[in-house]
Amino acid sequence: MSDNGTREFLILRELDEPITYDELDEAATASGETLENLREEGVDISWEESEVLTNDEGSVVGTFCRYRAESEDAVREHAERAGLPATKVTRRGEPLEGE
């Protein structure tokens, strides 16, 4: 847990159907607006980064996101309000180093 009481969470967002990068940009905009609204309501949450998951055709099939938040409930509330899937939400442990 950080000094301000937040933890890092990893969110797997699996999509039912592949989407385009334009649709992904629209989802990112909705996500950002929702984050701003939650913070205005006093919820401590921020987006750190996302990895985009694609299929062989290059369509987006999901994302793997890292957020900093006060609780898992805050992460799930964000996903619900932004209309985003939250297939799996877990607290982030210490990363392993690559080669």
DOVOVO-763692 format. One record per atom (N, C-alpha, C): atom name; y, z, x. Coordinates in nm, 3 decimals, padded with zeros to 5 digits. Example, Ala and Ser with C-alpha at 12.3 -4.5 7.8 and 13.67 -1.06 7.14 Angstrom:
// residues 2
a->N | north->-00.569 | up->00.780 | east->01.319;
a->CA | north->-00.450 | up->00.780 | east->01.230;
a->C | north->-00.330 | up->00.780 | east->01.320;
a->N | north->-00.225 | up->00.708 | east->01.285;
a->CA | north->-00.106 | up->00.714 | east->01.367;
a->C | north->00.003 | up->00.787 | east->01.290;
//
This chain:
// residues 99
a->N | north->-00.118 | up->00.000 | east->00.085;
a->CA | north->00.000 | up->00.000 | east->00.000;
a->C | north->00.124 | up->00.000 | east->00.089;
a->N | north->00.224 | up->-00.076 | east->00.052;
a->CA | north->00.345 | up->-00.083 | east->00.132;
a->C | north->00.436 | up->00.034 | east->00.098;
a->N | north->00.546 | up->00.043 | east->00.171;
a->CA | north->00.641 | up->00.152 | east->00.151;
a->C | north->00.699 | up->00.154 | east->00.011;
a->N | north->00.714 | up->00.037 | east->-00.051;
a->CA | north->00.775 | up->00.035 | east->-00.184;
a->C | north->00.673 | up->00.049 | east->-00.297;
a->N | north->00.547 | up->00.078 | east->-00.265;
a->CA | north->00.447 | up->00.102 | east->-00.368;
a->C | north->00.374 | up->-00.021 | east->-00.416;
a->N | north->00.397 | up->-00.136 | east->-00.353;
a->CA | north->00.326 | up->-00.255 | east->-00.396;
a->C | north->00.203 | up->-00.278 | east->-00.310;
a->N | north->00.112 | up->-00.356 | east->-00.366;
a->CA | north->-00.010 | up->-00.396 | east->-00.295;
a->C | north->-00.018 | up->-00.547 | east->-00.299;
a->N | north->-00.099 | up->-00.603 | east->-00.209;
a->CA | north->-00.122 | up->-00.746 | east->-00.212;
a->C | north->-00.244 | up->-00.775 | east->-00.297;
a->N | north->-00.231 | up->-00.879 | east->-00.379;
a->CA | north->-00.340 | up->-00.923 | east->-00.465;
a->C | north->-00.368 | up->-01.070 | east->-00.440;
a->N | north->-00.495 | up->-01.106 | east->-00.448;
a->CA | north->-00.537 | up->-01.245 | east->-00.441;
a->C | north->-00.583 | up->-01.287 | east->-00.579;
a->N | north->-00.534 | up->-01.404 | east->-00.623;
a->CA | north->-00.564 | up->-01.452 | east->-00.758;
a->C | north->-00.626 | up->-01.590 | east->-00.749;
a->N | north->-00.747 | up->-01.603 | east->-00.800;
a->CA | north->-00.811 | up->-01.733 | east->-00.813;
a->C | north->-00.776 | up->-01.786 | east->-00.951;
a->N | north->-00.716 | up->-01.905 | east->-00.953;
a->CA | north->-00.680 | up->-01.969 | east->-01.080;
a->C | north->-00.761 | up->-02.098 | east->-01.092;
a->N | north->-00.870 | up->-02.090 | east->-01.166;
a->CA | north->-00.952 | up->-02.209 | east->-01.189;
a->C | north->-00.904 | up->-02.276 | east->-01.318;
a->N | north->-00.883 | up->-02.408 | east->-01.311;
a->CA | north->-00.836 | up->-02.483 | east->-01.427;
a->C | north->-00.954 | up->-02.544 | east->-01.501;
a->N | north->-00.945 | up->-02.548 | east->-01.634;
a->CA | north->-01.051 | up->-02.609 | east->-01.716;
a->C | north->-01.059 | up->-02.759 | east->-01.692;
a->N | north->-00.943 | up->-02.821 | east->-01.673;
a->CA | north->-00.934 | up->-02.966 | east->-01.648;
a->C | north->-00.841 | up->-02.989 | east->-01.529;
a->N | north->-00.869 | up->-03.089 | east->-01.446;
a->CA | north->-00.780 | up->-03.119 | east->-01.334;
a->C | north->-00.640 | up->-03.156 | east->-01.384;
a->N | north->-00.538 | up->-03.125 | east->-01.302;
a->CA | north->-00.400 | up->-03.161 | east->-01.333;
a->C | north->-00.338 | up->-03.236 | east->-01.215;
a->N | north->-00.222 | up->-03.296 | east->-01.240;
a->CA | north->-00.150 | up->-03.368 | east->-01.136;
a->C | north->-00.060 | up->-03.270 | east->-01.059;
a->N | north->-00.007 | up->-03.317 | east->-00.947;
a->CA | north->00.088 | up->-03.235 | east->-00.873;
a->C | north->00.217 | up->-03.214 | east->-00.952;
a->N | north->00.256 | up->-03.311 | east->-01.036;
a->CA | north->00.374 | up->-03.292 | east->-01.121;
a->C | north->00.350 | up->-03.177 | east->-01.219;
a->N | north->00.231 | up->-03.172 | east->-01.276;
a->CA | north->00.197 | up->-03.062 | east->-01.368;
a->C | north->00.191 | up->-02.929 | east->-01.292;
a->N | north->00.147 | up->-02.933 | east->-01.168;
a->CA | north->00.145 | up->-02.812 | east->-01.086;
a->C | north->00.288 | up->-02.764 | east->-01.061;
a->N | north->00.379 | up->-02.857 | east->-01.035;
a->CA | north->00.520 | up->-02.820 | east->-01.016;
a->C | north->00.578 | up->-02.755 | east->-01.142;
a->N | north->00.541 | up->-02.807 | east->-01.260;
a->CA | north->00.586 | up->-02.747 | east->-01.386;
a->C | north->00.533 | up->-02.605 | east->-01.400;
a->N | north->00.407 | up->-02.584 | east->-01.363;
a->CA | north->00.347 | up->-02.450 | east->-01.369;
a->C | north->00.417 | up->-02.356 | east->-01.272;
a->N | north->00.451 | up->-02.407 | east->-01.154;
a->CA | north->00.521 | up->-02.324 | east->-01.055;
a->C | north->00.659 | up->-02.283 | east->-01.106;
a->N | north->00.727 | up->-02.373 | east->-01.176;
a->CA | north->00.857 | up->-02.341 | east->-01.234;
a->C | north->00.842 | up->-02.231 | east->-01.339;
a->N | north->00.743 | up->-02.244 | east->-01.427;
a->CA | north->00.717 | up->-02.142 | east->-01.529;
a->C | north->00.684 | up->-02.008 | east->-01.463;
a->N | north->00.607 | up->-02.013 | east->-01.356;
a->CA | north->00.570 | up->-01.892 | east->-01.284;
a->C | north->00.694 | up->-01.823 | east->-01.227;
a->N | north->00.782 | up->-01.901 | east->-01.163;
a->CA | north->00.903 | up->-01.844 | east->-01.105;
a->C | north->00.994 | up->-01.781 | east->-01.208;
a->N | north->01.009 | up->-01.849 | east->-01.321;
a->CA | north->01.093 | up->-01.794 | east->-01.429;
a->C | north->01.034 | up->-01.664 | east->-01.482;
a->N | north->00.901 | up->-01.660 | east->-01.494;
a->CA | north->00.835 | up->-01.540 | east->-01.543;
a->C | north->00.850 | up->-01.425 | east->-01.443;
a->N | north->00.838 | up->-01.455 | east->-01.315;
a->CA | north->00.858 | up->-01.352 | east->-01.213;
a->C | north->00.998 | up->-01.293 | east->-01.223;
a->N | north->01.099 | up->-01.379 | east->-01.238;
a->CA | north->01.237 | up->-01.330 | east->-01.252;
a->C | north->01.251 | up->-01.240 | east->-01.373;
a->N | north->01.192 | up->-01.280 | east->-01.487;
a->CA | north->01.201 | up->-01.200 | east->-01.609;
a->C | north->01.134 | up->-01.065 | east->-01.591;
a->N | north->01.017 | up->-01.063 | east->-01.529;
a->CA | north->00.948 | up->-00.937 | east->-01.506;
a->C | north->01.029 | up->-00.845 | east->-01.416;
a->N | north->01.087 | up->-00.900 | east->-01.311;
a->CA | north->01.169 | up->-00.817 | east->-01.221;
a->C | north->01.291 | up->-00.762 | east->-01.293;
a->N | north->01.351 | up->-00.843 | east->-01.382;
a->CA | north->01.465 | up->-00.794 | east->-01.460;
a->C | north->01.424 | up->-00.678 | east->-01.550;
a->N | north->01.295 | up->-00.675 | east->-01.588;
a->CA | north->01.243 | up->-00.566 | east->-01.672;
a->C | north->01.197 | up->-00.447 | east->-01.588;
a->N | north->01.215 | up->-00.456 | east->-01.456;
a->CA | north->01.180 | up->-00.344 | east->-01.368;
a->C | north->01.041 | up->-00.349 | east->-01.309;
a->N | north->00.969 | up->-00.460 | east->-01.327;
a->CA | north->00.835 | up->-00.474 | east->-01.270;
a->C | north->00.848 | up->-00.523 | east->-01.126;
a->N | north->00.781 | up->-00.455 | east->-01.035;
a->CA | north->00.786 | up->-00.491 | east->-00.893;
a->C | north->00.674 | up->-00.592 | east->-00.865;
a->N | north->00.710 | up->-00.721 | east->-00.856;
a->CA | north->00.613 | up->-00.828 | east->-00.834;
a->C | north->00.681 | up->-00.943 | east->-00.764;
a->N | north->00.609 | up->-01.006 | east->-00.671;
a->CA | north->00.661 | up->-01.125 | east->-00.604;
a->C | north->00.546 | up->-01.215 | east->-00.561;
a->N | north->00.574 | up->-01.342 | east->-00.556;
a->CA | north->00.478 | up->-01.443 | east->-00.510;
a->C | north->00.493 | up->-01.457 | east->-00.360;
a->N | north->00.382 | up->-01.458 | east->-00.288;
a->CA | north->00.383 | up->-01.471 | east->-00.143;
a->C | north->00.349 | up->-01.614 | east->-00.099;
a->N | north->00.237 | up->-01.667 | east->-00.148;
a->CA | north->00.196 | up->-01.803 | east->-00.111;
a->C | north->00.080 | up->-01.846 | east->-00.200;
a->N | north->00.054 | up->-01.977 | east->-00.199;
a->CA | north->-00.059 | up->-02.032 | east->-00.274;
a->C | north->-00.124 | up->-02.144 | east->-00.194;
a->N | north->-00.255 | up->-02.153 | east->-00.208;
a->CA | north->-00.333 | up->-02.264 | east->-00.157;
a->C | north->-00.374 | up->-02.347 | east->-00.278;
a->N | north->-00.364 | up->-02.479 | east->-00.266;
a->CA | north->-00.398 | up->-02.567 | east->-00.377;
a->C | north->-00.542 | up->-02.617 | east->-00.358;
a->N | north->-00.621 | up->-02.611 | east->-00.464;
a->CA | north->-00.759 | up->-02.656 | east->-00.463;
a->C | north->-00.766 | up->-02.792 | east->-00.533;
a->N | north->-00.828 | up->-02.891 | east->-00.468;
a->CA | north->-00.834 | up->-03.026 | east->-00.525;
a->C | north->-00.978 | up->-03.075 | east->-00.531;
a->N | north->-00.999 | up->-03.178 | east->-00.612;
a->CA | north->-01.129 | up->-03.244 | east->-00.619;
a->C | north->-01.126 | up->-03.369 | east->-00.530;
a->N | north->-01.235 | up->-03.446 | east->-00.530;
a->CA | north->-01.245 | up->-03.565 | east->-00.446;
a->C | north->-01.140 | up->-03.670 | east->-00.478;
a->N | north->-01.090 | up->-03.670 | east->-00.602;
a->CA | north->-00.989 | up->-03.768 | east->-00.643;
a->C | north->-00.847 | up->-03.723 | east->-00.607;
a->N | north->-00.833 | up->-03.601 | east->-00.558;
a->CA | north->-00.702 | up->-03.549 | east->-00.521;
a->C | north->-00.629 | up->-03.478 | east->-00.633;
a->N | north->-00.695 | up->-03.462 | east->-00.748;
a->CA | north->-00.634 | up->-03.388 | east->-00.858;
a->C | north->-00.647 | up->-03.238 | east->-00.833;
a->N | north->-00.553 | up->-03.163 | east->-00.885;
a->CA | north->-00.552 | up->-03.018 | east->-00.868;
a->C | north->-00.652 | up->-02.954 | east->-00.965;
a->N | north->-00.744 | up->-02.873 | east->-00.912;
a->CA | north->-00.843 | up->-02.807 | east->-00.995;
a->C | north->-00.824 | up->-02.654 | east->-00.998;
a->N | north->-00.727 | up->-02.606 | east->-00.920;
a->CA | north->-00.699 | up->-02.463 | east->-00.920;
a->C | north->-00.609 | up->-02.425 | east->-00.804;
a->N | north->-00.580 | up->-02.297 | east->-00.796;
a->CA | north->-00.504 | up->-02.244 | east->-00.684;
a->C | north->-00.562 | up->-02.109 | east->-00.644;
a->N | north->-00.532 | up->-02.072 | east->-00.522;
a->CA | north->-00.569 | up->-01.941 | east->-00.469;
a->C | north->-00.438 | up->-01.880 | east->-00.423;
a->N | north->-00.388 | up->-01.781 | east->-00.496;
a->CA | north->-00.253 | up->-01.729 | east->-00.475;
a->C | north->-00.254 | up->-01.587 | east->-00.420;
a->N | north->-00.149 | up->-01.555 | east->-00.345;
a->CA | north->-00.130 | up->-01.419 | east->-00.295;
a->C | north->00.002 | up->-01.367 | east->-00.350;
a->N | north->-00.007 | up->-01.254 | east->-00.418;
a->CA | north->00.110 | up->-01.189 | east->-00.476;
a->C | north->00.121 | up->-01.048 | east->-00.421;
a->N | north->00.240 | up->-00.994 | east->-00.425;
a->CA | north->00.264 | up->-00.852 | east->-00.396;
a->C | north->00.311 | up->-00.794 | east->-00.528;
a->N | north->00.245 | up->-00.687 | east->-00.572;
a->CA | north->00.279 | up->-00.630 | east->-00.703;
a->C | north->00.248 | up->-00.482 | east->-00.707;
a->N | north->00.306 | up->-00.416 | east->-00.805;
a->CA | north->00.285 | up->-00.273 | east->-00.823;
a->C | north->00.147 | up->-00.241 | east->-00.878;
a->N | north->00.084 | up->-00.339 | east->-00.946;
a->CA | north->-00.048 | up->-00.314 | east->-01.004;
a->C | north->-00.116 | up->-00.445 | east->-01.042;
a->N | north->-00.246 | up->-00.438 | east->-01.063;
a->CA | north->-00.320 | up->-00.553 | east->-01.114;
a->C | north->-00.269 | up->-00.591 | east->-01.252;
a->N | north->-00.233 | up->-00.491 | east->-01.333;
a->CA | north->-00.180 | up->-00.519 | east->-01.467;
a->C | north->-00.055 | up->-00.606 | east->-01.459;
a->N | north->00.031 | up->-00.582 | east->-01.360;
a->CA | north->00.152 | up->-00.663 | east->-01.344;
a->C | north->00.116 | up->-00.807 | east->-01.313;
a->N | north->00.014 | up->-00.828 | east->-01.230;
a->CA | north->-00.031 | up->-00.963 | east->-01.195;
a->C | north->-00.085 | up->-01.033 | east->-01.320;
a->N | north->-00.165 | up->-00.962 | east->-01.397;
a->CA | north->-00.223 | up->-01.022 | east->-01.518;
a->C | north->-00.116 | up->-01.048 | east->-01.624;
a->N | north->-00.018 | up->-00.960 | east->-01.635;
a->CA | north->00.093 | up->-00.981 | east->-01.730;
a->C | north->00.171 | up->-01.107 | east->-01.691;
a->N | north->00.196 | up->-01.124 | east->-01.564;
a->CA | north->00.264 | up->-01.245 | east->-01.517;
a->C | north->00.185 | up->-01.369 | east->-01.557;
a->N | north->00.055 | up->-01.370 | east->-01.530;
a->CA | north->-00.027 | up->-01.487 | east->-01.561;
a->C | north->-00.024 | up->-01.518 | east->-01.711;
a->N | north->-00.037 | up->-01.415 | east->-01.792;
a->CA | north->-00.037 | up->-01.435 | east->-01.937;
a->C | north->00.095 | up->-01.493 | east->-01.985;
a->N | north->00.205 | up->-01.433 | east->-01.943;
a->CA | north->00.337 | up->-01.480 | east->-01.988;
a->C | north->00.368 | up->-01.621 | east->-01.938;
a->N | north->00.322 | up->-01.654 | east->-01.816;
a->CA | north->00.351 | up->-01.786 | east->-01.760;
a->C | north->00.253 | up->-01.893 | east->-01.808;
a->N | north->00.150 | up->-01.851 | east->-01.883;
a->CA | north->00.051 | up->-01.946 | east->-01.932;
a->C | north->-00.041 | up->-01.997 | east->-01.822;
a->N | north->-00.068 | up->-01.911 | east->-01.724;
a->CA | north->-00.153 | up->-01.948 | east->-01.611;
a->C | north->-00.286 | up->-01.876 | east->-01.618;
a->N | north->-00.394 | up->-01.940 | east->-01.574;
a->CA | north->-00.521 | up->-01.869 | east->-01.570;
a->C | north->-00.521 | up->-01.766 | east->-01.457;
a->N | north->-00.594 | up->-01.660 | east->-01.474;
a->CA | north->-00.618 | up->-01.562 | east->-01.368;
a->C | north->-00.767 | up->-01.534 | east->-01.371;
a->N | north->-00.843 | up->-01.629 | east->-01.316;
a->CA | north->-00.989 | up->-01.623 | east->-01.321;
a->C | north->-01.042 | up->-01.497 | east->-01.255;
a->N | north->-00.986 | up->-01.464 | east->-01.141;
a->CA | north->-01.028 | up->-01.343 | east->-01.069;
a->C | north->-00.907 | up->-01.286 | east->-00.996;
a->N | north->-00.883 | up->-01.156 | east->-01.013;
a->CA | north->-00.774 | up->-01.086 | east->-00.946;
a->C | north->-00.835 | up->-00.974 | east->-00.865;
a->N | north->-00.808 | up->-00.973 | east->-00.734;
a->CA | north->-00.861 | up->-00.867 | east->-00.647;
a->C | north->-00.753 | up->-00.821 | east->-00.551;
a->N | north->-00.764 | up->-00.696 | east->-00.507;
a->CA | north->-00.673 | up->-00.648 | east->-00.404;
a->C | north->-00.713 | up->-00.711 | east->-00.271;
a->N | north->-00.614 | up->-00.743 | east->-00.191;
a->CA | north->-00.638 | up->-00.807 | east->-00.062;
a->C | north->-00.669 | up->-00.701 | east->00.043;
a->N | north->-00.776 | up->-00.725 | east->00.118;
a->CA | north->-00.811 | up->-00.639 | east->00.230;
a->C | north->-00.753 | up->-00.695 | east->00.359;
a->N | north->-00.795 | up->-00.641 | east->00.469;
a->CA | north->-00.748 | up->-00.690 | east->00.599;
a->C | north->-00.809 | up->-00.827 | east->00.626;
a->N | north->-00.728 | up->-00.926 | east->00.664;
a->CA | north->-00.781 | up->-01.061 | east->00.688;
a->C | north->-00.863 | up->-01.067 | east->00.818;
a->N | north->-00.953 | up->-01.163 | east->00.822;
a->CA | north->-01.027 | up->-01.192 | east->00.944;
a->C | north->-00.953 | up->-01.301 | east->01.018;
a->N | north->-00.960 | up->-01.300 | east->01.147;
a->CA | north->-00.894 | up->-01.403 | east->01.228;
a->C | north->-00.988 | up->-01.519 | east->01.251;
a->N | north->-00.934 | up->-01.641 | east->01.250;
a->CA | north->-01.012 | up->-01.761 | east->01.276;
a->C | north->-01.026 | up->-01.785 | east->01.425;
a->N | north->-01.083 | up->-01.898 | east->01.457;
a->CA | north->-01.102 | up->-01.934 | east->01.599;
a->C | north->-00.971 | up->-01.964 | east->01.665;
//
